[in-house]
Amino acid sequence: MDRELPEESKKQQSRRRWLWIAVGISGIVLAVWLLRNSFGNSINQKDVRLATAEVGDVENTLTASGEVQPDFEAVITSPITAVIQQTYLEPGASVKVGDKILELDKEFTQLSFDKQKDQLELKRNGIVKLRWELDKSVYDLKINDSIKGLKINSFRAEVENAKRLFRAGGGTREAIEQAEQTLRIAQLEKRQLENDIRIKQQTVKADIKESEIEAQIQAKDLQELQRKLQQANITANRSGVLTYVNKNIGSKVSEGEVLARLADLGGFKIIGAISDNYAEQIRIGMGVVVRVNETLLRGTLTNISPSVQNNIVNFDIQLDEKGHKLLRPKMKVEVFPITDAHSKVVRVANGAGFTGVPVQDVFVLRNDGKAERRTVKVGLANFDYVEILEGIKAGEKVIISDMSKFKNAKEVELIP
């Protein structure tokens, strides 16, 4: 028959049980601590990036995007209203001066040219006719003037006869006065006729001059239309590459409508785009770095678009090496406008270990192969370098990889 254990024995068993539990928990904690110190604060050296601090220049940059475009692009427009009959080249084709790009239907414009040519000929014939009329009118007036002169001579003779007759006693004073009045009337008529001749000459000359000016205007219009007809043979006016061709055969194009675009691939520019949040930080004349694959090209911001579209500000970049061999039309590139620059400062290659805050912790390699946590002050930064104001000296090696998993470790061992 079982007996109940004394109360004191029960208490001793309970204490032993709790003791073993405490020992087990302590062992687990110790094991975790040992494992953490053995493995948690160490990392394979191949898994991190090291950079050596050095003295150099650091530029503070903004991040933007860009597109490569030809520095010069000729726009070929339709000189006349016509219909596209045929295209000879495709976009992307290389062309030389004189290469035919497309053909327009010039029949309607040719008819208009012929009509204006006939009208000009009629105008010129009208000028000749006006000259003939002038010559005839002036000739008739001069004949009349000569007749008037003869009549005046006759009237003078009659006046003299009337005076002689009066002195001889056979005439009267009234006869003399009548003869003199007839002479004065004839002289006034002659003066009037001479004035008519002058006015007629000036009037007809003015009419001829006006017609000649109209003919000159028509001739210039005809020359312009002839030039447009010649330009209607759409050819390349310079060597380059076609970036656009209107291939809608049979469609009607108006005068001035774009038919083709011809780019000169000897030089390029960059059209940049950046968020309007940074609009106040960009300015004309500031330096710009353009990354093409792994190559860096430098240039200058030359123009800022006054309008903002979809919260984006566009700007133009003139490259120092506009003819660089890596540049291609429509290529997408990274653009970094330079807002500030410091020379001869301590710098470290940029990496995920730098978070962009002014003060942060990084791991610096010691001679014993371990990296210690160190608080540093950061200045300017760009895609390549970070300026170190305090905490790191030139020549020291810094882990620039993301070390956030060691945020509580004071040091980390690098395993070769």
C-alpha positions in Angstrom: 0.0 0.0 0.0 1.5 3.3 -1.2 2.3 6.0 1.3 2.0 9.7 0.6 5.4 11.5 0.5 6.2 14.0 3.1 5.6 17.6 2.2 9.4 18.3 2.6 10.3 15.7 0.0 7.9 17.2 -2.5 9.4 20.6 -2.1 13.0 19.2 -2.6 11.9 17.5 -5.9 10.3 20.7 -7.1 13.5 22.7 -6.4 15.7 20.1 -8.2 13.3 20.2 -11.2 13.5 24.0 -11.4 17.2 23.9 -11.0 17.7 21.6 -13.9 15.4 23.8 -16.0 17.5 26.9 -15.2 20.7 25.0 -16.0 19.3 24.0 -19.3 18.2 27.5 -20.2 21.6 28.9 -19.2 23.3 26.3 -21.4 21.1 27.2 -24.4 21.9 30.9 -23.9 25.6 30.1 -23.6 25.5 28.0 -26.7 23.8 30.8 -28.7 26.3 33.3 -27.4 29.2 31.1 -28.4 27.7 30.4 -31.8 27.1 34.1 -32.4 30.6 35.0 -31.4 32.0 32.1 -33.4 30.0 32.6 -36.6 27.7 35.7 -36.3 30.5 38.3 -36.2 32.5 36.8 -39.0 32.1 37.0 -42.7 33.9 35.7 -45.7 36.1 38.3 -47.3 34.9 37.3 -50.7 31.4 38.4 -49.8 32.3 42.0 -49.1 33.7 44.9 -51.1 36.6 46.8 -49.7 37.7 50.2 -50.7 40.8 52.2 -49.7 40.3 55.7 -48.6 42.3 58.2 -50.7 42.8 61.9 -51.3 41.0 63.2 -54.4 38.1 65.3 -55.8 34.4 64.6 -55.0 31.5 66.1 -56.9 28.0 66.2 -55.5 25.5 65.1 -58.2 21.8 64.7 -58.8 20.4 61.6 -60.6 18.6 62.1 -63.9 18.0 60.2 -67.1 18.9 61.2 -70.7 18.5 60.3 -74.3 21.2 60.6 -77.0 20.1 62.7 -80.0 22.1 64.0 -83.0 23.6 67.4 -82.4 22.3 68.5 -85.7 19.2 67.1 -87.4 18.0 68.5 -90.8 14.2 68.5 -91.2 13.1 68.0 -94.9 9.6 69.4 -95.5 7.4 69.3 -98.5 7.9 72.4 -100.7 4.4 72.0 -102.2 1.0 70.5 -101.6 1.2 67.1 -103.3 0.7 63.3 -103.0 3.5 60.9 -102.0 4.1 58.7 -105.0 7.1 56.6 -103.9 9.7 56.2 -101.1 13.2 55.0 -101.9 14.9 54.7 -98.5 14.0 53.5 -95.0 14.7 55.1 -91.6 18.2 54.2 -90.5 19.6 54.3 -94.0 22.9 56.1 -94.5 22.7 58.7 -97.3 25.0 61.0 -99.2 24.4 64.4 -100.8 22.0 64.0 -103.7 20.5 60.5 -102.8 16.8 60.4 -103.6 14.6 59.8 -100.5 11.0 60.0 -101.9 9.0 61.3 -104.9 6.1 63.6 -104.9 3.3 64.0 -107.5 4.1 67.5 -109.1 1.4 67.6 -111.8 -0.9 70.1 -110.1 2.0 72.4 -109.2 3.3 72.1 -112.7 0.0 73.2 -114.1 0.0 76.2 -111.8 3.5 77.1 -112.9 2.5 77.0 -116.6 -0.6 79.2 -115.8 1.5 81.8 -114.0 4.0 81.7 -116.8 1.3 82.5 -119.4 0.0 85.3 -117.1 3.4 86.8 -116.9 3.8 86.8 -120.7 0.4 88.5 -121.0 1.6 91.2 -118.5 4.7 91.8 -120.5 2.7 92.1 -123.7 0.5 94.6 -122.0 3.5 96.7 -121.1 4.6 96.7 -124.7 1.1 97.8 -125.7 1.2 100.6 -123.2 4.4 101.9 -124.7 2.9 101.9 -128.1 -0.2 103.8 -126.8 2.1 106.3 -125.2 4.1 106.8 -128.3 0.9 107.3 -130.4 -0.7 109.6 -127.9 2.4 111.7 -127.5 2.9 111.8 -131.3 -0.7 112.9 -131.9 -0.4 115.6 -129.2 2.8 116.9 -130.7 1.3 117.1 -134.2 -1.6 119.1 -132.7 0.9 121.2 -130.9 2.7 121.9 -134.2 -0.6 122.7 -135.9 -1.3 125.1 -133.1 2.1 126.7 -133.6 1.4 127.2 -137.3 -2.0 128.8 -136.5 -0.4 131.1 -134.0 2.1 132.3 -136.7 -0.9 132.9 -139.0 -2.7 134.8 -136.3 0.3 137.0 -135.7 0.5 137.8 -139.4 -3.2 138.8 -139.3 -2.6 141.1 -136.3 0.3 142.8 -138.2 -1.9 143.1 -141.3 -4.7 144.6 -139.3 -2.3 147.1 -137.8 -0.8 148.1 -141.2 -4.3 148.4 -142.7 -5.3 150.6 -139.7 -2.3 152.9 -140.2 -3.1 153.2 -143.9 -6.7 154.3 -142.9 -8.4 151.3 -144.3 -8.9 149.3 -141.1 -10.5 149.7 -137.7 -9.4 149.5 -134.1 -11.9 146.7 -133.6 -10.3 144.5 -136.3 -6.9 144.8 -134.6 -8.4 143.8 -131.2 -10.3 140.9 -132.7 -7.1 139.6 -134.4 -5.1 140.0 -131.1 -7.7 138.1 -129.1 -7.7 135.3 -131.6 -3.9 135.1 -131.3 -4.1 135.0 -127.4 -6.7 132.2 -127.5 -4.5 130.2 -129.9 -1.5 130.7 -127.6 -3.4 129.6 -124.5 -4.7 126.5 -126.4 -1.1 125.7 -127.3 0.0 126.0 -123.7 -2.9 123.8 -122.6 -1.9 121.2 -125.3 1.7 121.2 -124.1 0.6 120.6 -120.5 -1.6 117.8 -121.7 1.4 116.2 -123.4 3.5 116.4 -120.2 0.7 114.9 -118.1 0.0 112.2 -120.6 3.6 111.2 -120.7 3.9 111.1 -116.9 0.6 109.2 -116.6 1.5 106.5 -119.2 5.0 106.2 -117.7 3.4 105.6 -114.2 1.1 103.0 -115.7 4.0 101.3 -117.4 6.1 101.4 -114.2 3.2 99.9 -112.2 2.8 97.1 -114.8 6.5 96.5 -114.8 6.5 96.1 -111.0 3.6 93.7 -111.2 5.4 91.8 -113.8 8.5 91.6 -111.6 6.4 90.3 -108.7 4.9 87.7 -111.0 8.3 86.8 -112.2 9.6 86.3 -108.6 6.5 84.2 -107.8 7.2 82.1 -110.9 10.9 81.7 -109.9 9.8 80.6 -106.4 7.3 78.1 -107.8 10.0 76.8 -110.1 12.4 76.4 -107.2 9.7 74.5 -105.3 9.2 72.2 -108.3 12.9 71.5 -108.3 12.9 70.9 -104.5 9.9 68.5 -105.0 12.5 65.9 -105.9 13.2 65.0 -102.3 16.9 64.3 -102.0 19.5 64.4 -99.2 21.1 67.8 -98.9 23.9 66.5 -96.7 25.5 63.2 -95.6 24.0 61.5 -92.6 21.5 58.9 -91.4 17.7 59.1 -92.0 15.9 59.0 -88.6 12.4 59.4 -90.1 10.7 59.0 -93.5 7.0 59.5 -94.3 6.2 56.2 -96.0 2.4 56.8 -96.4 2.4 56.4 -100.2 -0.7 57.9 -101.7 -1.3 60.3 -98.8 -1.6 64.0 -99.4 1.0 66.3 -97.7 0.6 70.0 -97.3 3.3 72.6 -97.9 5.7 72.6 -94.9 4.8 69.2 -93.7 7.7 67.0 -92.5 8.7 64.4 -95.0 12.0 63.2 -93.6 14.6 63.9 -90.9 18.3 63.6 -91.6 20.8 63.4 -88.7 24.4 64.2 -88.8 26.1 61.5 -86.8 29.3 63.4 -86.5 28.1 64.8 -83.2 25.5 64.2 -80.5 23.8 66.0 -77.6 21.9 64.7 -74.6 18.3 65.5 -73.8 18.1 65.1 -70.0 15.0 64.6 -67.8 14.8 65.1 -64.0 12.0 65.4 -61.4 10.7 68.9 -60.9 11.5 68.5 -57.2 15.1 69.3 -58.3 14.2 72.1 -60.7 15.7 74.8 -58.4 19.0 73.0 -58.2 19.8 72.8 -61.9 21.0 75.9 -63.8 22.4 76.7 -67.2 26.2 76.4 -67.3 26.6 73.7 -64.6 28.7 70.7 -65.3 27.1 67.3 -66.1 28.5 63.8 -66.1 26.9 61.3 -68.5 27.4 57.6 -68.0 27.4 55.5 -71.2 27.7 51.9 -70.2 30.8 52.1 -68.0 32.3 55.2 -69.7 31.9 58.7 -68.2 31.5 61.7 -70.5 31.5 65.3 -69.3 29.4 68.1 -70.7 27.6 71.4 -69.9 24.0 72.1 -69.3 23.1 74.6 -72.0 19.3 75.0 -71.9 16.4 74.3 -69.5 12.9 73.8 -70.9 10.5 76.4 -69.4 7.6 74.0 -69.3 7.1 71.1 -66.9 5.4 68.0 -68.2 4.3 65.1 -66.0 6.4 66.5 -63.2 9.5 66.2 -65.4 11.9 69.0 -66.4 13.8 68.6 -69.6 17.2 70.1 -70.3 19.9 70.0 -73.0 23.5 68.9 -72.5 26.4 69.8 -74.8 29.1 67.2 -74.5 32.8 67.9 -74.5 33.3 64.8 -76.8 30.2 65.1 -78.9 31.5 62.6 -81.4 32.4 59.8 -79.0 32.3 56.4 -80.6 29.9 54.9 -78.0 27.1 57.4 -78.7 24.1 56.2 -80.7 20.8 57.9 -81.6 18.0 57.2 -79.1 20.4 55.6 -76.6 19.3 55.8 -73.0 22.0 57.1 -70.6 22.4 58.1 -67.0 22.9 61.8 -66.3 24.4 63.4 -63.2 24.2 67.2 -62.9 27.0 68.4 -60.7 25.7 70.7 -57.9 28.9 71.1 -55.9 32.5 70.0 -55.9 35.4 69.6 -53.3 39.0 69.2 -54.2 41.8 67.2 -52.4 39.5 65.6 -49.7 39.5 62.1 -48.2 37.2 60.0 -50.3 36.0 56.4 -50.5 34.3 54.5 -53.3 30.5 54.6 -52.9 28.7 51.5 -52.1 25.7 50.0 -50.3 27.4 50.6 -47.0 26.8 54.3 -47.2 23.2 55.2 -46.5 23.2 58.8 -47.5 22.9 60.3 -44.0 25.5 62.8 -42.7 26.6 60.7 -39.8 26.7 56.9 -39.9 28.6 53.8 -38.8 30.9 51.8 -41.2 33.4 49.0 -40.7 37.1 49.9 -41.1 39.6 47.1 -41.5 42.4 46.8 -38.8 45.8 45.2 -39.2 44.6 42.1 -37.3 42.2 41.2 -40.1 39.1 42.4 -38.2 36.9 45.3 -39.1 35.8 47.6 -36.3 32.7 49.7 -36.2 33.5 53.4 -36.6 31.2 56.5 -36.7 32.1 58.8 -39.6 30.8 62.1 -41.0 30.0 62.1 -44.7 30.1 65.2 -47.0 29.5 65.3 -50.7 28.5 62.1 -52.5 28.0 60.9 -56.1 27.7 57.6 -57.9 31.4 56.9 -57.6 32.7 58.5 -54.4 31.7 59.6 -50.9 33.6 62.4 -49.1 34.7 61.6 -45.6 34.8 64.6 -43.3 35.7 62.7 -40.1 36.4 59.2 -38.9 38.6 57.7 -41.7 42.1 58.6 -42.8 43.6 58.2 -46.3 45.1 54.7 -46.7 42.6 52.9 -44.5 40.4 50.1 -45.9 36.6 50.4 -45.6 33.9 47.8 -46.1 31.5 49.5 -48.5 29.0 46.5 -48.8 25.7 46.4 -46.9 26.6 45.5 -43.3 23.2 46.1 -41.7 23.0 42.5 -40.3 25.9 43.4 -38.1 24.3 46.6 -36.8 24.9 45.5 -33.1 28.4 44.2 -33.6 31.4 46.3 -32.5 33.7 44.3 -34.8 33.6 41.7 -37.5 36.2 39.1 -38.4 36.9 38.7 -42.1 37.6 35.1 -43.0 40.0 34.7 -46.0 
